[in-house]
Amino acid sequence: MQLRWNWKRWPLAALALLLAGGNALAHEKWFVDAQAISGGLPVFSRVDATFAAAVIGIFAVLFLAAVWIDRRLDGSRLTHWIDARLASAPFNPRTVLGVTIGVSLMGAGLHGTLFSPSLILGGNSWGIALGIFQITLGALLLFLEPAYAELGFLVAALFLAGLAVVPFWDAMEELFLFGAGLYLMTTGKGRALFHLNAPEFRRRAYHLFRILTGLNFLVLSGVKWFRPELALAIVGEYRLNFLYGLGMSDIQFVFLAAVIETLVALCILFRVAFRPAVLVAFTMFLISIFFLGPKELLGHLPVKATMFMFFVYGHWHKGEQKP
């Protein structure tokens, strides 16, 4: 294997340095001290029953309609045409995924956290070692694309190693990165270390990545369902409730967000209206930048790249060739 460093990406490394000290959004715990906010009732017990039933009913109908439409369009000429057009995109989704994970890891490591601002490494020797390793791994992902298979293995290993220093359920809020590492392991070119680059291995790793991402979204939606005080604190401070003018209260807004996030998670898990679901998720992340500022970009870069890959690759049926 001939290693070639891509030093043209140095502005992205500079971006990681500039944004390392700022808040970035992945979920409520990135902006508030979860331990300082006392627990309360679940969100579904704090909204009007009529409102809750109407919202759940509407989205249940949308989900069933998506299932019906998806089964009829899957494998059609239209979907094949869309796949062909997206496959010719000038950006390789794997490269976008690796680069954004690299920038995010560098920023988190420089900030003394693991993957996200809410997962603090601490000052013990193991935490310091993981922080240094994370920065190094991020730099390698940014500049050394030919080694993505080996680096993907290290991303997955870093996630597992972090379970020794961060709470389990907090780590599950970054579960998609473990899936990303497993997927990157299958992107080598027949090198000696890994022989997982056959198309079928890549397809299966992609779907494992998709499943772990869907579970990740369910974990995050669970925070809104069962600890709405965290979301209410963010909504109140940053004025995230853009539906307030239509008469929607903050707690109703959090309930609506929980329903949408759960629906997106189910669509990703079961490959129902897959591309529309990831497009909705991507749009939600873009809207949050308007309210929270450009520093929000750093933490969500890998999530956006994951949504971009899912949108380009789609369902990925057996026998299909992907970039």
Buried (B, 14 or more C-beta within 10 A) or exposed (E): EEEEEEEEBEEBBEBBEEBBEBBBBBBBBBBBEBEEBEEEEBBBEBBEEEBBEEBBEEBEEEBEEBBEEBEEEBEEEEBEEBBEEBBEEEEBBBBBBBBBBBBBBBBBBBBBBBBBBBBBBBEEEEBEEBBEBBBBBBBBBBBBBBBBBBBBBBBBBBBEBBEEBBEEEBBBBBBBBBBBBBBBBBBBEEEEEBEBBEBEBBBBBBBBBBBBBBBBBBBBBBBBBBBBBBBBBBBEEBEBBEEBEEEBBBBBBBBBBBBBBBBBBBBBBBBBBBBBBBBBBBEBBEEBBEBBEEBBBBBBBBBBBBBBBBBBBBBBEEEBEBB
